[in-house]
Amino acid sequence: MFKIDRRILTHFDYVTVFLIIPIIIISLFLVSEINQTLATKQIIYISIGIILFFILFMFPIRRLSWLIPVMYWLNIGLLIMVEFFGISKLGAKRWLEIPFVNFTLQPSELFKPAFILMLAYLIHSNPPPKGGYNLKDFLKLSFYIVLPFLLIAKEPDLGTALILLLVGAGVLFIVGVNWKIFATLVVLITISAPFLYSNLHNYQKKRIKDFLSEKSNYHVQQSIIAIGSGGLYGKDKENATQAQLKFLPISTSDFIFAYFVERFGFWGACVLIGIYAGLILHLMSINYLVKDDYFIKVFATSLSIMIFLYMSVNIAMTLGFAPVVGIPLPIFSYGGSSFVNFMILFGILENLLAFRFIFEYNSTCNFKEQL
């Protein structure tokens, strides 16, 4: 008979699961109201995500941590291949075609778990000293952050590239870097801002100009109308005309928050944002739960920052407070790549938390087997 060690269940993070379940359920409900075909596909994505969650949860990540650098560099290789063999869609070269199966993959999406694991691996291998990392260690860690940023930004996919860059910078800031280094970086970025802007693609400059102009673009205008029409308590499906009459663009993905507010109103928006805030704060609180385990601390912090960035940028975008950059609402917007990626990340985090007793108590096995 196969029996799981009860300490695994003791260390399992039930709070995270409790918080993400309502987000998934509400998302599927909204997508099904707008497009039943997309809802059927989303069920498939959810099923794949859940399967991968449990596979990663049971995978011996710590025992095979030597694979993390291999995964990182393999993904870097895929990003480089995009430059030479990638296929273009809507002016961006972000995808690789898999031969014989008529299927494409987006290496920048696949890279996210490998990126966070690599940060955790590097910082766990070389924890910060009392005063924070010095310039040499900072530059070494920055290399692993800036390299994928440059490769992904060149595709161009500036949104994803900036998310990864900010996640890496946020982790280093929280873990500990000499304050003089960050102060110098702020000054350098401020001085070089005009040069950076001049090297943006035309469509990226247009998004910034649309954002700064007095009149928002069509997408944002319709999003604001949808949010305003929801009032305090929202509308029923038939009266949510912005989405049902197709005035609201991309209502199942980029602008799904606007449709949610149209359906459930201001108070519904407060509840949804509250769930996200609870999830982000809970993930950050893991820093205090595992004070000396930098592997878990870095991974949980990275995931928390990533969710915060995706959520805040997406919601700000729908309100007209940020340029429209195609950033999805985490595990809420329709789509397979983003959802599956986040489920993989949650599965890895649960693995690191649930099996951490192996290292704390010097246990020799993951499971107990009884015949």
Secondary structure as the mmCIF struct_conf table of DSSP 4:
data_model
#
loop_
_struct_conf.conf_type_id
_struct_conf.id
_struct_conf.beg_label_comp_id
_struct_conf.beg_label_asym_id
_struct_conf.beg_label_seq_id
_struct_conf.end_label_comp_id
_struct_conf.end_label_asym_id
_struct_conf.end_label_seq_id
STRN STRN1 PHE A 2 LYS A 3
HELX_RH_AL_P HELX_RH_AL_P1 ARG A 6 HIS A 11
HELX_RH_AL_P HELX_RH_AL_P2 TYR A 14 ILE A 34
HELX_RH_AL_P HELX_RH_AL_P3 GLN A 36 MET A 58
BEND BEND1 PHE A 59 PHE A 59
TURN_TY1_P TURN_TY1_P1 ILE A 61 TRP A 66
HELX_RH_AL_P HELX_RH_AL_P4 LEU A 67 PHE A 85
STRN STRN2 ILE A 87 LYS A 89
TURN_TY1_P TURN_TY1_P2 LEU A 90 GLY A 91
STRN STRN3 ALA A 92 ILE A 98
TURN_TY1_P TURN_TY1_P3 PRO A 99 ASN A 102
STRN STRN4 PHE A 103 LEU A 105
HELX_RH_AL_P HELX_RH_AL_P5 PRO A 107 SER A 125
BEND BEND2 ASN A 126 ASN A 126
TURN_TY1_P TURN_TY1_P4 LYS A 130 GLY A 131
STRN STRN5 TYR A 133 TYR A 133
HELX_RH_AL_P HELX_RH_AL_P6 LEU A 135 ALA A 153
TURN_TY1_P TURN_TY1_P5 LYS A 154 PRO A 156
HELX_RH_AL_P HELX_RH_AL_P7 LEU A 158 VAL A 175
STRN STRN6 VAL A 177 VAL A 177
HELX_RH_AL_P HELX_RH_AL_P8 TRP A 179 SER A 198
TURN_TY1_P TURN_TY1_P6 ASN A 199 ASN A 199
BEND BEND3 LEU A 200 LEU A 200
HELX_RH_AL_P HELX_RH_AL_P9 ASN A 202 LEU A 212
BEND BEND4 SER A 213 LYS A 215
HELX_RH_AL_P HELX_RH_AL_P10 TYR A 218 SER A 229
TURN_TY1_P TURN_TY1_P7 GLY A 230 TYR A 233
HELX_RH_3T_P HELX_RH_3T_P1 LYS A 237 ASN A 239
HELX_RH_AL_P HELX_RH_AL_P11 THR A 241 GLN A 244
TURN_TY1_P TURN_TY1_P8 LEU A 245 LYS A 246
BEND BEND5 LEU A 248 LEU A 248
TURN_TY1_P TURN_TY1_P9 PRO A 249 PHE A 255
HELX_RH_AL_P HELX_RH_AL_P12 ILE A 256 LEU A 289
BEND BEND6 VAL A 290 VAL A 290
TURN_TY1_P TURN_TY1_P10 LYS A 291 ASP A 292
HELX_RH_AL_P HELX_RH_AL_P13 TYR A 294 LEU A 319
TURN_TY1_P TURN_TY1_P11 GLY A 320 GLY A 320
BEND BEND7 PHE A 321 ALA A 322
HELX_LH_PP_P HELX_LH_PP_P1 ILE A 327 LEU A 329
TURN_TY1_P TURN_TY1_P12 PRO A 330 PHE A 332
BEND BEND8 SER A 333 TYR A 334
HELX_RH_AL_P HELX_RH_AL_P14 GLY A 336 ALA A 354
TURN_TY1_P TURN_TY1_P13 PHE A 355 ARG A 356
HELX_RH_AL_P HELX_RH_AL_P15 PHE A 357 GLU A 360
TURN_TY1_P TURN_TY1_P14 TYR A 361 ASN A 362
BEND BEND9 THR A 364 THR A 364
BEND BEND10 ASN A 366 ASN A 366
STRN STRN7 LYS A 368 GLU A 369
#
